[in-house]
Amino acid sequence: MSGTALTQQRDLFARLVTLGEEVTDALDHTNVVSTLGEEELNRAIAAIGDRVLPDAATSALAALAASVERVIAANDPHRAIDWIGMQPRLALTLLAATLNPASLPKDVVPPSSGATVAARIPAGISFSDAPRDGRAVVYSGIQADPILRPLAVAIANGTPAERLVARAVMNDPEPTTAEAAALFAALPSHRTTTDPLVVGALAIGGKAQASNAQYRGAVVEATTAEMLRRRPVLANDADRLVRRERRFAIDGVSADPHPFDVTVEAGPVPELWDCKWGARGIDASLLAELEDARIRAAGSSARIAIGVVAFDTAAIVAARLTIVRAPREKTRFITLETLGRLAAG
């Protein structure tokens, strides 16, 4: 039974890869993550062999297979590329959750450091709201959707495994309550369909394709802001110091080509964060823009911190960075497994 379930996952994975390869300008990314995923699935099949899986694992793998079938049926190669990175890791997570839950990764928040009161922004650095163009007006409406805040809180409070399952539900073209329940039931927390994490993930996944991507991006930004607001140093004034969609300037001159998704507007070291749903969103131009802002600040004898929050697994982010050629030595990368670090500073 286990061999059949895992072989089915490998067969579906191969179909995802075939679909994703239609995006020719993303072949380098597709190749690196598909190679990683194939190796992970093959190792799992060899390790499990003919072992009988618990019912929870069998049900969860069946639900995962149904999700992948819908992705393939939707014939969206870009969504398929995202699933190429996610499906093998999710299959392994479901197996670990039911066979050896102690092996699941834990997002441990390091002890917070620094003063108890945020310092002033260094002289010469300033922030301002982004212009209210048509895109900003539409997106602000999405950001204000009441579903986002409770979902962001639930993601922030969740484990890496729960975040990965929620991510899969949010990126399913037509997620079902029963299948989402089967995925979450495999995890040690056994969240029910009334849990805010499950409710929110189903709501985002149920959005029409045209708005689903925007909502997924808003989820990452809302979760990033939620984590940053939890820092003790910002607690007394978090809503003013942690902002969204802000421009960054040095000595009154804009130092960014576009608004940054989330900013920490406090000293001694302000922070600029760009948020991405998947590792594929990390490209050379993004890293160069972040590094350029940092260098410009340094030219005015000021320091800023720069980083990317990718709502993706550490393995896929690492694979992505093997093919992205851009300076990143000073850039922090936060993944599904390390969101807690945002709360520590």
C-alpha positions in Angstrom: 0.0 0.0 0.0 2.8 2.4 0.9 4.7 1.6 -2.3 1.6 2.3 -4.4 0.8 5.6 -2.7 4.4 6.9 -3.0 4.7 5.6 -6.6 1.6 7.6 -7.4 3.2 10.7 -5.9 6.2 10.1 -8.1 4.1 9.7 -11.2 2.1 12.8 -10.5 5.4 14.7 -9.9 6.7 13.7 -13.3 3.5 15.1 -14.9 3.9 18.3 -13.0 7.5 18.6 -14.3 6.3 18.0 -17.9 3.7 20.8 -17.5 6.2 23.2 -15.8 8.7 22.7 -18.6 6.4 24.6 -20.9 7.7 27.8 -19.3 10.9 27.9 -21.2 12.3 31.0 -19.5 12.0 29.2 -16.1 13.7 25.9 -17.2 16.8 26.5 -15.0 14.6 26.8 -11.9 12.4 23.9 -13.0 15.4 21.7 -13.6 17.1 22.4 -10.2 13.9 21.9 -8.1 12.7 18.9 -10.1 16.0 17.2 -9.6 15.8 17.8 -5.9 12.2 16.6 -5.7 12.9 13.4 -7.7 15.7 12.5 -5.4 13.6 13.1 -2.3 10.7 11.0 -3.6 13.1 8.2 -4.6 14.7 8.1 -1.2 11.3 8.0 0.5 10.2 5.1 -1.7 13.4 3.2 -1.0 13.2 3.8 2.8 9.5 3.0 3.2 9.5 -0.1 1.0 6.4 -2.2 1.6 5.8 -0.8 5.1 2.1 -0.4 5.8 1.3 3.3 6.4 -1.0 4.6 9.1 -4.5 5.4 7.9 -3.8 9.1 8.5 -0.9 9.0 6.1 -2.8 7.1 3.4 -5.7 9.6 3.6 -3.3 12.6 3.5 -1.4 11.3 0.6 -4.6 10.6 -1.3 -5.7 14.2 -0.6 -2.3 15.5 -1.8 -2.7 13.4 -5.0 -6.1 14.9 -5.6 -4.7 18.4 -5.3 -1.9 17.7 -7.7 -4.4 16.2 -10.2 -6.4 19.5 -10.0 -3.2 21.5 -10.7 -2.5 19.4 -13.7 -6.1 19.6 -14.9 -6.0 23.4 -14.6 -3.2 23.4 -17.2 -1.3 26.3 -15.5 2.4 25.7 -16.0 3.4 28.5 -13.6 1.3 27.0 -10.7 2.8 23.6 -11.7 6.3 25.0 -11.2 5.4 26.1 -7.7 4.0 22.6 -6.9 7.2 20.9 -8.3 9.0 22.5 -5.4 6.3 21.8 -2.9 4.8 18.4 -3.6 7.8 16.2 -2.7 8.5 18.1 0.5 4.9 17.9 1.5 4.7 14.2 0.9 7.8 13.7 3.1 6.3 15.9 5.7 3.1 13.9 5.9 5.1 10.7 6.2 7.3 12.1 9.0 4.2 13.5 10.8 2.6 10.1 10.9 5.7 7.9 11.3 8.1 10.0 13.3 6.5 13.3 14.4 9.6 14.1 16.6 11.6 14.6 13.4 9.4 17.4 12.1 11.2 20.8 12.0 10.5 23.3 14.8 10.5 27.0 14.3 12.3 28.1 17.5 12.3 31.9 18.1 15.7 32.9 19.3 15.9 35.2 22.4 15.3 38.8 21.5 18.3 41.1 21.8 18.7 44.9 21.9 17.0 47.7 23.8 13.4 47.6 25.2 12.5 50.8 23.3 13.0 51.3 19.6 15.5 54.0 18.7 15.0 56.9 16.3 15.7 56.4 12.6 19.2 57.5 11.6 19.5 61.0 10.2 19.0 61.2 6.5 16.8 58.2 6.2 13.1 58.6 5.7 10.0 56.6 4.6 6.8 57.6 2.9 3.6 56.0 1.6 3.7 54.7 -1.9 1.7 56.6 -4.6 -2.0 55.6 -4.7 -2.1 54.5 -8.3 -4.7 52.0 -9.6 -2.8 49.0 -8.6 -2.3 50.3 -5.1 -6.0 51.0 -4.6 -6.9 47.5 -5.7 -4.2 45.9 -3.6 -5.1 47.9 -0.5 -8.6 46.5 -0.7 -7.1 43.0 -0.7 -4.8 43.9 2.2 -7.8 45.1 4.2 -9.8 41.9 3.7 -10.7 40.7 7.2 -9.7 37.1 6.4 -6.0 38.1 6.3 -5.2 39.1 9.9 -6.5 36.0 11.7 -4.8 33.9 9.0 -1.5 35.7 9.5 -1.8 35.2 13.2 -2.5 31.5 12.7 0.4 31.1 10.4 2.7 32.9 12.8 1.6 30.7 15.6 1.9 27.5 13.5 4.7 25.0 13.0 6.6 24.7 9.8 4.6 21.6 8.9 1.3 23.4 9.4 2.5 26.3 7.3 3.5 24.0 4.5 0.1 22.3 4.5 -1.7 25.6 4.6 0.5 26.8 1.7 -0.7 23.7 -0.3 -4.3 24.4 0.4 -3.9 28.1 -0.6 -2.4 27.1 -3.9 -4.9 24.4 -4.8 -7.1 25.5 -7.7 -10.2 24.2 -6.0 -9.4 23.0 -2.5 -12.0 20.9 -0.7 -12.8 21.0 3.0 -12.6 17.2 3.3 -9.1 17.0 1.7 -7.8 19.9 3.7 -9.0 18.2 6.8 -7.2 15.0 5.8 -3.9 16.9 5.3 -4.1 18.6 8.6 -5.3 15.5 10.4 -1.9 13.8 9.6 -0.1 16.5 11.7 0.4 16.2 15.4 -1.8 19.2 16.1 -4.9 17.7 14.3 -6.4 21.0 13.4 -10.1 20.8 12.6 -11.9 22.6 9.8 -13.1 25.3 12.2 -9.5 26.3 13.0 -8.5 29.8 11.7 -5.6 28.3 9.9 -7.7 25.8 8.0 -10.6 28.3 7.4 -8.2 31.0 6.1 -6.3 28.6 3.9 -9.5 27.3 2.3 -10.7 30.9 1.8 -7.6 31.9 -0.1 -7.5 28.7 -2.1 -11.1 29.3 -3.1 -10.4 32.7 -4.6 -10.7 33.0 -8.4 -7.4 32.5 -10.2 -7.2 36.2 -11.1 -7.1 37.2 -7.5 -5.6 34.1 -5.8 -2.0 35.2 -6.6 -2.6 38.7 -5.1 -4.2 37.2 -2.0 -1.3 34.8 -1.6 1.2 37.7 -1.8 -0.9 39.6 0.8 -0.8 36.6 3.1 3.0 36.6 3.1 3.2 40.3 3.7 0.6 40.1 6.5 2.4 37.3 8.2 5.7 39.1 7.9 4.3 42.2 9.5 2.6 40.1 12.3 5.9 38.4 13.1 7.8 41.7 13.2 5.2 43.4 15.4 5.9 40.7 18.0 9.4 42.0 18.8 9.5 43.3 22.4 11.5 46.3 21.2 8.6 47.3 19.0 5.7 46.3 21.1 4.8 49.7 22.4 4.4 51.2 19.0 4.3 48.3 16.5 1.5 49.7 14.2 3.5 52.8 13.6 6.9 51.2 13.3 6.0 48.2 11.1 4.5 49.4 7.9 3.4 48.1 4.5 4.0 49.4 0.9 6.5 52.1 1.8 9.1 54.1 -0.2 12.6 54.5 1.2 14.6 57.7 0.7 18.1 58.9 1.7 18.5 62.6 2.2 15.2 63.1 0.5 16.1 61.2 -2.7 14.2 57.9 -3.4 16.5 54.9 -3.0 14.1 52.3 -4.3 12.6 51.5 -7.7 9.4 50.3 -6.1 7.8 50.3 -2.6 9.1 47.7 -0.2 6.5 45.2 1.0 7.2 45.5 4.8 9.5 48.0 6.6 10.7 48.4 10.2 10.9 52.1 10.6 12.9 52.2 13.8 16.6 52.6 14.7 19.3 52.1 15.1 19.0 49.9 12.0 15.8 50.2 9.9 14.8 47.2 7.8 13.5 46.6 4.3 11.8 43.4 3.6 10.6 42.0 0.2 8.0 39.2 0.5 7.6 36.4 -2.0 5.1 33.5 -2.2 7.7 31.2 -3.7 11.5 30.9 -4.1 11.1 31.5 -7.9 10.3 35.1 -7.1 13.8 35.6 -5.9 15.8 36.9 -8.9 18.9 38.9 -9.6 17.1 42.2 -10.0 15.4 41.9 -6.6 18.7 41.1 -4.8 20.4 43.9 -6.7 17.7 46.4 -5.6 18.0 45.4 -2.0 21.8 45.6 -2.1 21.7 49.0 -3.9 19.5 50.4 -1.1 21.9 49.2 1.5 24.9 50.6 -0.2 23.3 54.0 -0.7 22.5 54.2 3.0 26.0 53.2 3.8 27.2 56.1 1.6 25.4 58.5 4.0 27.0 56.8 7.0 23.7 55.0 7.9 23.0 51.3 8.2 19.9 49.5 7.1 19.1 45.8 7.1 17.7 44.0 4.0 16.0 40.7 3.6 13.6 38.5 1.7 10.7 36.5 3.3 10.0 33.5 1.0 6.9 31.6 1.9 8.6 28.4 0.7 10.8 25.7 2.2 14.5 26.3 3.0 15.5 23.5 0.6 13.8 25.2 -2.4 15.1 28.6 -1.5 18.6 27.1 -1.3 18.2 25.4 -4.6 16.9 28.7 -6.1 20.0 30.6 -4.9 22.3 28.2 -6.7 21.2 29.7 -10.0 20.6 33.3 -9.1 23.7 35.4 -9.7 23.6 38.6 -7.6 25.3 39.9 -4.5 23.4 38.6 -1.4 26.0 38.4 1.3 24.2 41.0 3.4 20.7 39.8 2.6 18.7 37.8 5.1 16.5 35.0 3.9 13.5 33.8 5.9 11.6 30.7 5.0 8.6 28.6 6.2 10.9 27.0 8.8 12.4 30.2 10.2 9.6 32.8 10.3 10.1 32.9 14.1 13.4 34.7 13.6 11.5 37.8 12.4 10.1 38.2 15.9 13.5 38.1 17.5 15.2 40.8 15.4 
